[in-house]
Amino acid sequence: MKINFSKNEGLVPVIIQDERTLQVLMLGYMNEEAFKKTKNDGIVTFFSRSKNRLWTKGEESGNFLTVKSIDIDCDQDTILIKAVPKNIVCHTGNFSCFGEKDSKGFLYELEEKIAQRIDKKVEDSYTYSLYQRGINKVAQKVGEEAVELVIEAKDNNTDLFKNEAADLLYHFLILLKSKNISLNQIEKILLDRNN
């Protein structure tokens, strides 16, 4: 892992990403000394341009960033660190320096689209019509999709298996909405189990 510290007066930009959710948390800079300290300690340390010294993120607040992986870009002049934040990251009180909105991927966008169709009572929407049939029908549909996925798992058609997996996830999100439970709540349980 060779980093080109010769550009920008010995500093390279460092993107910090939440290792679990892939949300971008912040951007900082490292010189060679900060990079070595980060690798050795397993805690993110930057070079603070305003303080003109090494600065370990969380040294005052206790909100450290525990390093999980380090990658270098193709030009060897930018670092990507996936880390586990102890708490909020931004000095403004937001979890991320890029605002409160989690950027967790398409499943969360789909969850939002499902909620909109249901909340706005979109009459020509399959999602809303299934929701209208009640929790028993929604749960039954999830069960049907789960069985179809199991059947496809036993065969060798990968495309059919992937489509059934997508159907199951879609209907599972409708079921969560029917129960007033968010995908984020389920994710939190999985994250807690992983600690």
PAVOSE-63237 format. One record per residue (C-alpha): residue number from 1; residue in one letter; x, y, z. Coordinates in steps of 0.001 Angstrom, whole numbers, plus 500000, padded with zeros to 6 digits. Example, Ala and Ser with C-alpha at 12.3 -4.5 7.8 and 13.67 -1.06 7.14 Angstrom:
<node num="1" residuo="a" xx="512300" yy="495500" zz="507800"/>
<node num="2" residuo="s" xx="513670" yy="498940" zz="507140"/>
//
This chain:
<node num="1" residuo="m" xx="500000" yy="500000" zz="500000"/>
<node num="2" residuo="k" xx="501972" yy="502941" zz="498659"/>
<node num="3" residuo="i" xx="500496" yy="506408" zz="499031"/>
<node num="4" residuo="n" xx="501775" yy="509420" zz="497125"/>
<node num="5" residuo="f" xx="502251" yy="512060" zz="499834"/>
<node num="6" residuo="s" xx="504271" yy="514299" zz="497489"/>
<node num="7" residuo="k" xx="501186" yy="516166" zz="496206"/>
<node num="8" residuo="n" xx="499383" yy="518945" zz="498090"/>
<node num="9" residuo="e" xx="502193" yy="519734" zz="500519"/>
<node num="10" residuo="g" xx="502318" yy="516202" zz="501878"/>
<node num="11" residuo="l" xx="498589" yy="515862" zz="502586"/>
<node num="12" residuo="v" xx="496130" yy="513453" zz="501004"/>
<node num="13" residuo="p" xx="492345" yy="513554" zz="501323"/>
<node num="14" residuo="v" xx="490760" yy="510800" zz="503399"/>
<node num="15" residuo="i" xx="487131" yy="509785" zz="502955"/>
<node num="16" residuo="i" xx="485588" yy="508127" zz="506015"/>
<node num="17" residuo="q" xx="482731" yy="505742" zz="505348"/>
<node num="18" residuo="d" xx="480587" yy="503848" zz="507869"/>
<node num="19" residuo="e" xx="481700" yy="500238" zz="507515"/>
<node num="20" residuo="r" xx="478227" yy="498870" zz="508233"/>
<node num="21" residuo="t" xx="476013" yy="501163" zz="506161"/>
<node num="22" residuo="l" xx="478557" yy="502599" zz="503672"/>
<node num="23" residuo="q" xx="477300" yy="506107" zz="504493"/>
<node num="24" residuo="v" xx="479972" yy="508746" zz="503875"/>
<node num="25" residuo="l" xx="480694" yy="510313" zz="507256"/>
<node num="26" residuo="m" xx="483388" yy="512917" zz="506703"/>
<node num="27" residuo="l" xx="486433" yy="514069" zz="504791"/>
<node num="28" residuo="g" xx="489781" yy="514857" zz="506397"/>
<node num="29" residuo="y" xx="493474" yy="514954" zz="505500"/>
<node num="30" residuo="m" xx="496433" yy="512831" zz="506478"/>
<node num="31" residuo="n" xx="500132" yy="513264" zz="506175"/>
<node num="32" residuo="e" xx="502427" yy="510251" zz="506299"/>
<node num="33" residuo="e" xx="502720" yy="510397" zz="510089"/>
<node num="34" residuo="a" xx="498923" yy="510501" zz="510583"/>
<node num="35" residuo="f" xx="498531" yy="507562" zz="508210"/>
<node num="36" residuo="k" xx="501093" yy="505470" zz="510105"/>
<node num="37" residuo="k" xx="499439" yy="506309" zz="513434"/>
<node num="38" residuo="t" xx="496019" yy="505375" zz="512052"/>
<node num="39" residuo="k" xx="497322" yy="502023" zz="510813"/>
<node num="40" residuo="n" xx="499167" yy="501265" zz="514060"/>
<node num="41" residuo="d" xx="496415" yy="502350" zz="516486"/>
<node num="42" residuo="g" xx="493351" yy="501258" zz="514482"/>
<node num="43" residuo="i" xx="491765" yy="504633" zz="515285"/>
<node num="44" residuo="v" xx="491481" yy="507381" zz="512645"/>
<node num="45" residuo="t" xx="494015" yy="510177" zz="513107"/>
<node num="46" residuo="f" xx="494160" yy="513148" zz="510747"/>
<node num="47" residuo="f" xx="496537" yy="516003" zz="510236"/>
<node num="48" residuo="s" xx="494592" yy="519076" zz="511312"/>
<node num="49" residuo="r" xx="495365" yy="522016" zz="509036"/>
<node num="50" residuo="s" xx="493836" yy="524493" zz="511494"/>
<node num="51" residuo="k" xx="495710" yy="523109" zz="514531"/>
<node num="52" residuo="n" xx="498827" yy="522301" zz="512492"/>
<node num="53" residuo="r" xx="499254" yy="518961" zz="514280"/>
<node num="54" residuo="l" xx="498053" yy="515373" zz="514363"/>
<node num="55" residuo="w" xx="494476" yy="515127" zz="515541"/>
<node num="56" residuo="t" xx="492763" yy="511881" zz="516491"/>
<node num="57" residuo="k" xx="489066" yy="512090" zz="515665"/>
<node num="58" residuo="g" xx="487278" yy="511882" zz="519011"/>
<node num="59" residuo="e" xx="490216" yy="512917" zz="521182"/>
<node num="60" residuo="e" xx="487999" yy="515493" zz="522913"/>
<node num="61" residuo="s" xx="484484" yy="514101" zz="522369"/>
<node num="62" residuo="g" xx="485287" yy="510404" zz="522738"/>
<node num="63" residuo="n" xx="483565" yy="509774" zz="519383"/>
<node num="64" residuo="f" xx="486391" yy="507733" zz="517895"/>
<node num="65" residuo="l" xx="486386" yy="506097" zz="514474"/>
<node num="66" residuo="t" xx="487594" yy="502482" zz="514657"/>
<node num="67" residuo="v" xx="489293" yy="501437" zz="511413"/>
<node num="68" residuo="k" xx="487940" yy="498353" zz="509657"/>
<node num="69" residuo="s" xx="489635" yy="498679" zz="506253"/>
<node num="70" residuo="i" xx="491881" yy="501051" zz="504313"/>
<node num="71" residuo="d" xx="491912" yy="501401" zz="500524"/>
<node num="72" residuo="i" xx="493874" yy="503651" zz="498215"/>
<node num="73" residuo="d" xx="492533" yy="505040" zz="494936"/>
<node num="74" residuo="c" xx="494066" yy="504276" zz="491536"/>
<node num="75" residuo="d" xx="496229" yy="507439" zz="491576"/>
<node num="76" residuo="q" xx="497525" yy="506589" zz="495071"/>
<node num="77" residuo="d" xx="496637" yy="510043" zz="496358"/>
<node num="78" residuo="t" xx="493285" yy="509515" zz="498125"/>
<node num="79" residuo="i" xx="492467" yy="507196" zz="501010"/>
<node num="80" residuo="l" xx="489132" yy="505512" zz="501727"/>
<node num="81" residuo="i" xx="488711" yy="504286" zz="505291"/>
<node num="82" residuo="k" xx="485755" yy="502180" zz="506318"/>
<node num="83" residuo="a" xx="485285" yy="502652" zz="510039"/>
<node num="84" residuo="v" xx="482839" yy="502061" zz="512857"/>
<node num="85" residuo="p" xx="481857" yy="505357" zz="514496"/>
<node num="86" residuo="k" xx="481421" yy="505312" zz="518265"/>
<node num="87" residuo="n" xx="478724" yy="507966" zz="518081"/>
<node num="88" residuo="i" xx="477987" yy="511082" zz="516032"/>
<node num="89" residuo="v" xx="480783" yy="512161" zz="513713"/>
<node num="90" residuo="c" xx="480134" yy="515811" zz="512866"/>
<node num="91" residuo="h" xx="480909" yy="518675" zz="515249"/>
<node num="92" residuo="t" xx="477468" yy="520132" zz="514398"/>
<node num="93" residuo="g" xx="475769" yy="517246" zz="516185"/>
<node num="94" residuo="n" xx="474773" yy="515447" zz="512983"/>
<node num="95" residuo="f" xx="475724" yy="511823" zz="512606"/>
<node num="96" residuo="s" xx="477500" yy="512605" zz="509311"/>
<node num="97" residuo="c" xx="479238" yy="515779" zz="508157"/>
<node num="98" residuo="f" xx="477098" yy="515437" zz="505028"/>
<node num="99" residuo="g" xx="473815" yy="515780" zz="506900"/>
<node num="100" residuo="e" xx="471384" yy="513546" zz="508710"/>
<node num="101" residuo="k" xx="469952" yy="511682" zz="505740"/>
<node num="102" residuo="d" xx="471329" yy="508187" zz="505678"/>
<node num="103" residuo="s" xx="472550" yy="507059" zz="502300"/>
<node num="104" residuo="k" xx="471928" yy="503378" zz="502771"/>
<node num="105" residuo="g" xx="471156" yy="502275" zz="499277"/>
<node num="106" residuo="f" xx="468263" yy="501324" zz="497079"/>
<node num="107" residuo="l" xx="466358" yy="499167" zz="499584"/>
<node num="108" residuo="y" xx="465758" yy="502281" zz="501669"/>
<node num="109" residuo="e" xx="464610" yy="504202" zz="498590"/>
<node num="110" residuo="l" xx="462256" yy="501332" zz="497763"/>
<node num="111" residuo="e" xx="460944" yy="501346" zz="501332"/>
<node num="112" residuo="e" xx="460192" yy="505058" zz="500931"/>
<node num="113" residuo="k" xx="458466" yy="504526" zz="497576"/>
<node num="114" residuo="i" xx="456301" yy="501757" zz="499077"/>
<node num="115" residuo="a" xx="455344" yy="504047" zz="501969"/>
<node num="116" residuo="q" xx="454442" yy="506866" zz="499574"/>
<node num="117" residuo="r" xx="452189" yy="504629" zz="497484"/>
<node num="118" residuo="i" xx="450420" yy="503399" zz="500589"/>
<node num="119" residuo="d" xx="450212" yy="506763" zz="502376"/>
<node num="120" residuo="k" xx="448982" yy="508562" zz="499243"/>
<node num="121" residuo="k" xx="446534" yy="505731" zz="498490"/>
<node num="122" residuo="v" xx="447684" yy="505330" zz="494890"/>
<node num="123" residuo="e" xx="444686" yy="503409" zz="493520"/>
<node num="124" residuo="d" xx="446362" yy="501843" zz="490464"/>
<node num="125" residuo="s" xx="449349" yy="500636" zz="492502"/>
<node num="126" residuo="y" xx="449854" yy="496915" zz="493145"/>
<node num="127" residuo="t" xx="451541" yy="497868" zz="496418"/>
<node num="128" residuo="y" xx="448544" yy="499840" zz="497679"/>
<node num="129" residuo="s" xx="445997" yy="497242" zz="496503"/>
<node num="130" residuo="l" xx="447861" yy="494463" zz="498358"/>
<node num="131" residuo="y" xx="448141" yy="496648" zz="501456"/>
<node num="132" residuo="q" xx="444387" yy="497354" zz="501298"/>
<node num="133" residuo="r" xx="443635" yy="493627" zz="501469"/>
<node num="134" residuo="g" xx="444966" yy="493563" zz="505028"/>
<node num="135" residuo="i" xx="447804" yy="492129" zz="507072"/>
<node num="136" residuo="n" xx="446754" yy="488501" zz="506533"/>
<node num="137" residuo="k" xx="446974" yy="488825" zz="502736"/>
<node num="138" residuo="v" xx="450296" yy="490682" zz="502937"/>
<node num="139" residuo="a" xx="451748" yy="488044" zz="505272"/>
<node num="140" residuo="q" xx="450392" yy="485259" zz="503044"/>
<node num="141" residuo="k" xx="452081" yy="486854" zz="500015"/>
<node num="142" residuo="v" xx="455407" yy="486995" zz="501881"/>
<node num="143" residuo="g" xx="454988" yy="483309" zz="502724"/>
<node num="144" residuo="e" xx="454256" yy="482454" zz="499075"/>
<node num="145" residuo="e" xx="457331" yy="484368" zz="497906"/>
<node num="146" residuo="a" xx="459489" yy="482645" zz="500530"/>
<node num="147" residuo="v" xx="458319" yy="479224" zz="499354"/>
<node num="148" residuo="e" xx="458966" yy="480163" zz="495708"/>
<node num="149" residuo="l" xx="462481" yy="481275" zz="496674"/>
<node num="150" residuo="v" xx="463156" yy="477962" zz="498432"/>
<node num="151" residuo="i" xx="461942" yy="476046" zz="495372"/>
<node num="152" residuo="e" xx="464211" yy="478064" zz="493069"/>
<node num="153" residuo="a" xx="467140" yy="477593" zz="495466"/>
<node num="154" residuo="k" xx="466944" yy="473854" zz="494829"/>
<node num="155" residuo="d" xx="467138" yy="474319" zz="491042"/>
<node num="156" residuo="n" xx="470030" yy="475595" zz="488962"/>
<node num="157" residuo="n" xx="468425" yy="478657" zz="487374"/>
<node num="158" residuo="t" xx="470249" yy="481581" zz="489000"/>
<node num="159" residuo="d" xx="468130" yy="484220" zz="487239"/>
<node num="160" residuo="l" xx="464869" yy="482749" zz="488558"/>
<node num="161" residuo="f" xx="466383" yy="482497" zz="492041"/>
<node num="162" residuo="k" xx="467458" yy="486161" zz="491982"/>
<node num="163" residuo="n" xx="464016" yy="487265" zz="490782"/>
<node num="164" residuo="e" xx="462288" yy="485317" zz="493536"/>
<node num="165" residuo="a" xx="464709" yy="486822" zz="496092"/>
<node num="166" residuo="a" xx="463803" yy="490303" zz="494805"/>
<node num="167" residuo="d" xx="460070" yy="489470" zz="495038"/>
<node num="168" residuo="l" xx="460519" yy="488306" zz="498627"/>
<node num="169" residuo="l" xx="462380" yy="491478" zz="499638"/>
<node num="170" residuo="y" xx="459745" yy="493666" zz="497980"/>
<node num="171" residuo="h" xx="456851" yy="491956" zz="499727"/>
<node num="172" residuo="f" xx="458770" yy="491883" zz="503013"/>
<node num="173" residuo="l" xx="459014" yy="495696" zz="502815"/>
<node num="174" residuo="i" xx="455250" yy="495901" zz="502309"/>
<node num="175" residuo="l" xx="454797" yy="493673" zz="505357"/>
<node num="176" residuo="l" xx="457073" yy="495921" zz="507424"/>
<node num="177" residuo="k" xx="455011" yy="498960" zz="506377"/>
<node num="178" residuo="s" xx="451826" yy="497079" zz="507294"/>
<node num="179" residuo="k" xx="453263" yy="496482" zz="510764"/>
<node num="180" residuo="n" xx="454551" yy="500094" zz="511102"/>
<node num="181" residuo="i" xx="458115" yy="498815" zz="511406"/>
<node num="182" residuo="s" xx="461002" yy="500351" zz="509490"/>
<node num="183" residuo="l" xx="463826" yy="498580" zz="507717"/>
<node num="184" residuo="n" xx="466139" yy="500671" zz="509866"/>
<node num="185" residuo="q" xx="464717" yy="499018" zz="513016"/>
<node num="186" residuo="i" xx="465442" yy="495559" zz="511584"/>
<node num="187" residuo="e" xx="468925" yy="496649" zz="510558"/>
<node num="188" residuo="k" xx="469589" yy="497908" zz="514090"/>
<node num="189" residuo="i" xx="468708" yy="494494" zz="515539"/>
<node num="190" residuo="l" xx="471125" yy="492819" zz="513113"/>
<node num="191" residuo="l" xx="473851" yy="495342" zz="513946"/>
<node num="192" residuo="d" xx="473323" yy="494809" zz="517687"/>
<node num="193" residuo="r" xx="473545" yy="491043" zz="517215"/>
<node num="194" residuo="n" xx="476809" yy="491509" zz="515334"/>
<node num="195" residuo="n" xx="478525" yy="493392" zz="518190"/>
//
